Amino acid sequence: MREESLGDRRLSALRSIALAGLIAGIGWATAAAGPSPRPWADNQLSPDRRAQLALRAMTPAEKRRLVFGYYGAPKPGTSYRPPSGARMGEAGYVPGIPRLGIPPQWISDGGLGVATQRVSTDAYRERTALPSGLATAATWNPSLAERGGAMIGAEAHASGFNVLLGPGADLIRDSRGGRSFEYASEDPLLTGVIAGAEIRGIQSQHVIAVLKHFAFNDQETGRTAYDVRIPHAAARESDLLGFEIAMEQGHPGALMCAYNRVQGHYACENRWLLRQVLDRDFGYRGYVMSDWGAVHSTVRAALAGLDQESAAIYDREPYYGAALRKALHDGRLPGAVLDTMAERILRSMFATGVVDHPVAAGARLDFDADRAVAETDEQQGIVLLKNTASVLPFPRTLQRIAVIGGHADRGVLSGGGSSTVFPVGDNAVPGLGPSGWFGPQVYLPSAPLGALMGQTPQARFRYASGRNLGHAVAIAHWANRVIVFATQWATESEDASLTLRHGQDRLIAAVAAANPKTVIVLETGGPVLMPWLDRVAGVLEAWYPGSGGATAIAGVVFGSVDPSGHLPVTFPASVADLPFRTLPGAGLPPNQAFVIDYAHEGAAVGYRWYRRRRLEPLFPFGYGLSYTHFDYGGLSAQLVHGALVVQFTVRNTGLRPGAAVAQVYVEPEEGGSDTPRRLAGWRKLALRPGESRTVSVRVDPRLLARIDRRGRRWVRAAGAYRLWLGDSSAHLVQSVSVDLPAWQHSVRWPIAYRTPVPSLARRTH
């Protein structure tokens, strides 16, 4: 009863705030019924100037309204209902200021699609799902990431949303991370370039992209309780560098701070993260919003740099409601701080076009065109991991093909939690659970079995669910080729296992024993162990394939599409090879605080950890096979106007067209194990048989530098640096040494590093 009473009091407080704001808004609207010039409406002015002008016209109550967010859907287990202006299924809602022409902020979960929340079992929006973040990063193609961002941004805008919560840019420090499928990679350069491109795409549709989760939200176990400890220099050279590059390339309107603590302080009230790193070092111009339930204070959070409390019903109390008003009244929080908070929000709304291009809820969507965007993304994101005796692509003359497991007769798997996109045509495999929040498992109605049958109409197909081992083995004996679809569902709120569940390893081993021409298609949220690897002929990593996934998979299997994906994350050979054999905090009560110490790996994340420890992974970062072959050579490097430029040639020596991902790595000649080589750049090149291209890559100087002890400068020591060229972090075919002078640069001014990508025009429907 005591808990219910406390919850009722919180709800009552929130409703009082909402009612007061509504009444005040009606009064202001009435007072402003006559002509009222709005100089901030002039879109020829800079976003900064427009925000300043609008701020001057606002009352204190209106400023407070901008910094306080409501949950946009009914909260499970409570009687909470969102304010009347909220839209069905949205993740958050911030009322607008009608008298000033400032629209509400209608907020949707996103990153992989318009992921609206369920209002009831049959009330949700059907939208297009991109492949997982790892799949998009596996394309190594920023233009595809930008197109995908534009697609989901356009769907958000047409659905009535002007803020989209995504993409994520946390590095994958542990392969078991439950949200790894939402993120991009274990490398800061690849992460930053891909996330930055997606941000550009989203915001091209006049929708604010929210980069998340800042910072070190690297595991789900104890995510609200753990405290990350990492040396400042190592933090800046790894996870924070990924965010920095994403911000430079995408200029996100908003950033979401994380649940966890960093160096003893919650991320959403962490002055080092928000004031020093974000504001001072990165020069960030947008606003900071909290994750849902990540706020723990009023004055401390505001002074640290938190501009907006999101969905206050998830916090212990509405810290930016009555408590903020009282702190301002008492003088514990200067009014100038509130002005800065409101101005940053306004600036992003003007800069992204949210004010000038109002959303149009109910606008027509071209789902076929949007599905094609997702399909192209998946085509280039599928990674061919093994292809013994060229078992792939399948010849179209095959007569008997067995398809086993993974609900391949119904659809393709997607990830769970707040990124869940409910697809057009409903969940293809309903009832798999979990029934509560972070569920259910959703299969997108894109059936691989049907898509495979469409590639070769003359072949006979047999399907087995895999639940009956004897039946699966029998059709494997019957077939000329076998495809086993193996799945591993991952979701927000819990970390994953590297072992395939539900006896799938046993199924694969039995089927491979019955037919050596067995190919495995993995639909997983990240790396998995493969105890059967030496017994199967082929392996495709399809990740979570998105709304057009089945067609993309079938195209790769039959060779109408050449596989060109390369791994954005290392596949470990054993859990023992990970930095932590057991996830920190495993077995502890949910809210018990604990420390995750990243000092032992520092900035050497993923493939750099493996190289430092001389560990052999199952599959290395950057790895991916093709149906054709490429030669890499002609490597040279020189300083051009102070910038290191690397040049090389790639030639398609095979008989098929394909796309190479030429990767450049760098390390100091005298660096030793303390500075293992790291990705310095790449180019993805589509080449016809016999075609060669010579290209260049400009190396970001930060990738050759370290942060000094005081954390104020990037410093590169003078000396010899070795550059490597190849098609993965472990397969480097040529190297060259270059002598570089000493170099320093203040961390206060970001260095522009941009992969040339054509900007996208706004899509219309």
ChimeraX attribute file (.defattr): number of C-alpha atoms within 10 A of each C-alpha:
attribute: neighborCount
match mode: 1-to-1
recipient: residues
	/A:1	6
	/A:2	7
	/A:3	8
	/A:4	10
	/A:5	10
	/A:6	13
	/A:7	18
	/A:8	15
	/A:9	13
	/A:10	19
	/A:11	20
	/A:12	13
	/A:13	17
	/A:14	22
	/A:15	16
	/A:16	14
	/A:17	16
	/A:18	19
	/A:19	13
	/A:20	13
	/A:21	18
	/A:22	15
	/A:23	11
	/A:24	14
	/A:25	19
	/A:26	14
	/A:27	12
	/A:28	17
	/A:29	15
	/A:30	11
	/A:31	10
	/A:32	13
	/A:33	9
	/A:34	8
	/A:35	6
	/A:36	9
	/A:37	8
	/A:38	14
	/A:39	12
	/A:40	22
	/A:41	18
	/A:42	12
	/A:43	14
	/A:44	8
	/A:45	13
	/A:46	14
	/A:47	21
	/A:48	17
	/A:49	15
	/A:50	22
	/A:51	23
	/A:52	19
	/A:53	16
	/A:54	20
	/A:55	21
	/A:56	10
	/A:57	12
	/A:58	16
	/A:59	11
	/A:60	14
	/A:61	13
	/A:62	20
	/A:63	20
	/A:64	21
	/A:65	21
	/A:66	24
	/A:67	24
	/A:68	23
	/A:69	25
	/A:70	25
	/A:71	24
	/A:72	27
	/A:73	23
	/A:74	19
	/A:75	14
	/A:76	10
	/A:77	6
	/A:78	11
	/A:79	10
	/A:80	19
	/A:81	15
	/A:82	23
	/A:83	19
	/A:84	10
	/A:85	13
	/A:86	22
	/A:87	21
	/A:88	18
	/A:89	23
	/A:90	26
	/A:91	28
	/A:92	25
	/A:93	26
	/A:94	25
	/A:95	25
	/A:96	18
	/A:97	19
	/A:98	14
	/A:99	19
	/A:100	20
	/A:101	14
	/A:102	20
	/A:103	19
	/A:104	21
	/A:105	22
	/A:106	26
	/A:107	31
	/A:108	29
	/A:109	27
	/A:110	28
	/A:111	34
	/A:112	30
	/A:113	31
	/A:114	33
	/A:115	30
	/A:116	27
	/A:117	25
	/A:118	18
	/A:119	17
	/A:120	9
	/A:121	7
	/A:122	8
	/A:123	11
	/A:124	19
	/A:125	21
	/A:126	17
	/A:127	25
	/A:128	31
	/A:129	34
	/A:130	33
	/A:131	32
	/A:132	31
	/A:133	29
	/A:134	26
	/A:135	34
	/A:136	35
	/A:137	29
	/A:138	31
	/A:139	28
	/A:140	27
	/A:141	24
	/A:142	23
	/A:143	21
	/A:144	25
	/A:145	28
	/A:146	26
	/A:147	24
	/A:148	29
	/A:149	32
	/A:150	29
	/A:151	29
	/A:152	30
	/A:153	34
	/A:154	28
	/A:155	27
	/A:156	31
	/A:157	27
	/A:158	21
	/A:159	22
	/A:160	21
	/A:161	30
	/A:162	32
	/A:163	30
	/A:164	29
	/A:165	28
	/A:166	30
	/A:167	30
	/A:168	29
	/A:169	36
	/A:170	31
	/A:171	29
	/A:172	29
	/A:173	26
	/A:174	23
	/A:175	27
	/A:176	25
	/A:177	26
	/A:178	26
	/A:179	29
	/A:180	34
	/A:181	31
	/A:182	30
	/A:183	28
	/A:184	30
	/A:185	31
	/A:186	29
	/A:187	27
	/A:188	29
	/A:189	25
	/A:190	27
	/A:191	30
	/A:192	29
	/A:193	29
	/A:194	34
	/A:195	35
	/A:196	30
	/A:197	31
	/A:198	34
	/A:199	33
	/A:200	25
	/A:201	30
	/A:202	36
	/A:203	29
	/A:204	25
	/A:205	29
	/A:206	28
	/A:207	32
	/A:208	32
	/A:209	31
	/A:210	29
	/A:211	31
	/A:212	25
	/A:213	25
	/A:214	27
	/A:215	25
	/A:216	26
	/A:217	28
	/A:218	24
	/A:219	26
	/A:220	22
	/A:221	22
	/A:222	25
	/A:223	21
	/A:224	19
	/A:225	19
	/A:226	25
	/A:227	23
	/A:228	23
	/A:229	18
	/A:230	20
	/A:231	16
	/A:232	18
	/A:233	19
	/A:234	19
	/A:235	19
	/A:236	22
	/A:237	20
	/A:238	20
	/A:239	29
	/A:240	26
	/A:241	24
	/A:242	27
	/A:243	30
	/A:244	26
	/A:245	27
	/A:246	31
	/A:247	28
	/A:248	20
	/A:249	21
	/A:250	25
	/A:251	25
	/A:252	29
	/A:253	28
	/A:254	28
	/A:255	29
	/A:256	26
	/A:257	28
	/A:258	25
	/A:259	27
	/A:260	28
	/A:261	26
	/A:262	25
	/A:263	19
	/A:264	13
	/A:265	15
	/A:266	25
	/A:267	31
	/A:268	33
	/A:269	27
	/A:270	22
	/A:271	21
	/A:272	18
	/A:273	24
	/A:274	25
	/A:275	19
	/A:276	16
	/A:277	19
	/A:278	24
	/A:279	17
	/A:280	15
	/A:281	20
	/A:282	23
	/A:283	18
	/A:284	22
	/A:285	18
	/A:286	26
	/A:287	25
	/A:288	28
	/A:289	27
	/A:290	27
	/A:291	25
	/A:292	22
	/A:293	18
	/A:294	25
	/A:295	30
	/A:296	17
	/A:297	19
	/A:298	23
	/A:299	20
	/A:300	16
	/A:301	24
	/A:302	24
	/A:303	19
	/A:304	19
	/A:305	25
	/A:306	28
	/A:307	30
	/A:308	29
	/A:309	29
	/A:310	28
	/A:311	25
	/A:312	27
	/A:313	21
	/A:314	16
	/A:315	18
	/A:316	15
	/A:317	23
	/A:318	27
	/A:319	20
	/A:320	26
	/A:321	22
	/A:322	17
	/A:323	15
	/A:324	22
	/A:325	16
	/A:326	13
	/A:327	16
	/A:328	18
	/A:329	12
	/A:330	10
	/A:331	9
	/A:332	12
	/A:333	19
	/A:334	15
	/A:335	13
	/A:336	10
	/A:337	16
	/A:338	20
	/A:339	18
	/A:340	18
	/A:341	23
	/A:342	25
	/A:343	25
	/A:344	22
	/A:345	24
	/A:346	26
	/A:347	24
	/A:348	25
	/A:349	26
	/A:350	25
	/A:351	24
	/A:352	23
	/A:353	20
	/A:354	25
	/A:355	20
	/A:356	17
	/A:357	14
	/A:358	18
	/A:359	22
	/A:360	14
	/A:361	14
	/A:362	10
	/A:363	13
	/A:364	12
	/A:365	16
	/A:366	11
	/A:367	15
	/A:368	11
	/A:369	12
	/A:370	23
	/A:371	21
	/A:372	17
	/A:373	25
	/A:374	28
	/A:375	24
	/A:376	22
	/A:377	31
	/A:378	33
	/A:379	29
	/A:380	26
	/A:381	32
	/A:382	31
	/A:383	29
	/A:384	26
	/A:385	20
	/A:386	23
	/A:387	18
	/A:388	13
	/A:389	9
	/A:390	11
	/A:391	17
	/A:392	23
	/A:393	19
	/A:394	16
	/A:395	12
	/A:396	13
	/A:397	10
	/A:398	14
	/A:399	15
	/A:400	17
	/A:401	22
	/A:402	24
	/A:403	28
	/A:404	29
	/A:405	21
	/A:406	24
	/A:407	23
	/A:408	26
	/A:409	21
	/A:410	19
	/A:411	24
	/A:412	30
	/A:413	32
	/A:414	32
	/A:415	33
	/A:416	25
	/A:417	21
	/A:418	21
	/A:419	28
	/A:420	26
	/A:421	32
	/A:422	24
	/A:423	24
	/A:424	17
	/A:425	11
	/A:426	17
	/A:427	21
	/A:428	20
	/A:429	18
	/A:430	11
	/A:431	11
	/A:432	11
	/A:433	12
	/A:434	11
	/A:435	11
	/A:436	8
	/A:437	15
	/A:438	19
	/A:439	17
	/A:440	20
	/A:441	23
	/A:442	25
	/A:443	28
	/A:444	29
	/A:445	24
	/A:446	24
	/A:447	21
	/A:448	24
	/A:449	23
	/A:450	17
	/A:451	19
	/A:452	22
	/A:453	15
	/A:454	14
	/A:455	17
	/A:456	17
	/A:457	12
	/A:458	13
	/A:459	15
	/A:460	13
	/A:461	19
	/A:462	16
	/A:463	21
	/A:464	23
	/A:465	17
	/A:466	23
	/A:467	14
	/A:468	10
	/A:469	16
	/A:470	14
	/A:471	15
	/A:472	26
	/A:473	23
	/A:474	15
	/A:475	23
	/A:476	31
	/A:477	17
	/A:478	15
	/A:479	22
	/A:480	16
	/A:481	22
	/A:482	30
	/A:483	26
	/A:484	28
	/A:485	24
	/A:486	23
	/A:487	24
	/A:488	25
	/A:489	21
	/A:490	28
	/A:491	26
	/A:492	24
	/A:493	19
	/A:494	18
	/A:495	22
	/A:496	25
	/A:497	19
	/A:498	21
	/A:499	17
	/A:500	19
	/A:501	12
	/A:502	11
	/A:503	12
	/A:504	20
	/A:505	16
	/A:506	14
	/A:507	23
	/A:508	30
	/A:509	19
	/A:510	18
	/A:511	28
	/A:512	26
	/A:513	16
	/A:514	19
	/A:515	23
	/A:516	18
	/A:517	22
	/A:518	27
	/A:519	26
	/A:520	23
	/A:521	24
	/A:522	25
	/A:523	22
	/A:524	25
	/A:525	32
	/A:526	31
	/A:527	27
	/A:528	22
	/A:529	17
	/A:530	18
	/A:531	14
	/A:532	14
	/A:533	16
	/A:534	12
	/A:535	17
	/A:536	22
	/A:537	22
	/A:538	24
	/A:539	22
	/A:540	25
	/A:541	27
	/A:542	33
	/A:543	32
	/A:544	33
	/A:545	34
	/A:546	33
	/A:547	33
	/A:548	28
	/A:549	34
	/A:550	27
	/A:551	25
	/A:552	29
	/A:553	25
	/A:554	24
	/A:555	20
	/A:556	23
	/A:557	24
	/A:558	17
	/A:559	18
	/A:560	12
	/A:561	19
	/A:562	23
	/A:563	31
	/A:564	27
	/A:565	34
	/A:566	29
	/A:567	28
	/A:568	31
	/A:569	28
	/A:570	25
	/A:571	23
	/A:572	24
	/A:573	18
	/A:574	16
	/A:575	18
	/A:576	10
	/A:577	15
	/A:578	19
	/A:579	18
	/A:580	14
	/A:581	11
	/A:582	10
	/A:583	18
	/A:584	16
	/A:585	19
	/A:586	11
	/A:587	9
	/A:588	12
	/A:589	10
	/A:590	13
	/A:591	11
	/A:592	11
	/A:593	16
	/A:594	15
	/A:595	16
	/A:596	17
	/A:597	16
	/A:598	19
	/A:599	15
	/A:600	11
	/A:601	18
	/A:602	21
	/A:603	25
	/A:604	26
	/A:605	23
	/A:606	26
	/A:607	28
	/A:608	24
	/A:609	21
	/A:610	20
	/A:611	19
	/A:612	17
	/A:613	14
	/A:614	10
	/A:615	14
	/A:616	16
	/A:617	17
	/A:618	17
	/A:619	20
	/A:620	22
	/A:621	24
	/A:622	24
	/A:623	24
	/A:624	25
	/A:625	19
	/A:626	23
	/A:627	21
	/A:628	20
	/A:629	17
	/A:630	21
	/A:631	16
	/A:632	21
	/A:633	16
	/A:634	13
	/A:635	21
	/A:636	19
	/A:637	19
	/A:638	14
	/A:639	14
	/A:640	10
	/A:641	7
	/A:642	11
	/A:643	12
	/A:644	17
	/A:645	16
	/A:646	23
	/A:647	17
	/A:648	19
	/A:649	17
	/A:650	23
	/A:651	20
	/A:652	24
	/A:653	17
	/A:654	17
	/A:655	12
	/A:656	16
	/A:657	19
	/A:658	21
	/A:659	22
	/A:660	26
	/A:661	24
	/A:662	24
	/A:663	22
	/A:664	28
	/A:665	22
	/A:666	23
	/A:667	21
	/A:668	22
	/A:669	16
	/A:670	12
	/A:671	12
	/A:672	11
	/A:673	14
	/A:674	13
	/A:675	20
	/A:676	20
	/A:677	26
	/A:678	22
	/A:679	24
	/A:680	23
	/A:681	21
	/A:682	23
	/A:683	18
	/A:684	16
	/A:685	19
	/A:686	15
	/A:687	20
	/A:688	17
	/A:689	16
	/A:690	13
	/A:691	14
	/A:692	18
	/A:693	12
	/A:694	13
	/A:695	15
	/A:696	16
	/A:697	18
	/A:698	19
	/A:699	20
	/A:700	18
	/A:701	20
	/A:702	20
	/A:703	21
	/A:704	22
	/A:705	20
	/A:706	20
	/A:707	22
	/A:708	15
	/A:709	10
	/A:710	8
	/A:711	15
	/A:712	14
	/A:713	18
	/A:714	22
	/A:715	19
	/A:716	21
	/A:717	15
	/A:718	12
	/A:719	14
	/A:720	16
	/A:721	18
	/A:722	17
	/A:723	25
	/A:724	24
	/A:725	28
	/A:726	23
	/A:727	23
	/A:728	22
	/A:729	24
	/A:730	16
	/A:731	14
	/A:732	17
	/A:733	14
	/A:734	16
	/A:735	17
	/A:736	15
	/A:737	17
	/A:738	17
	/A:739	15
	/A:740	17
	/A:741	12
	/A:742	11
	/A:743	16
	/A:744	16
	/A:745	17
	/A:746	14
	/A:747	21
	/A:748	17
	/A:749	11
	/A:750	16
	/A:751	16
	/A:752	10
	/A:753	17
	/A:754	16
	/A:755	17
	/A:756	8
	/A:757	12
	/A:758	9
	/A:759	13
	/A:760	14
	/A:761	10
	/A:762	15
	/A:763	12
	/A:764	11
	/A:765	9
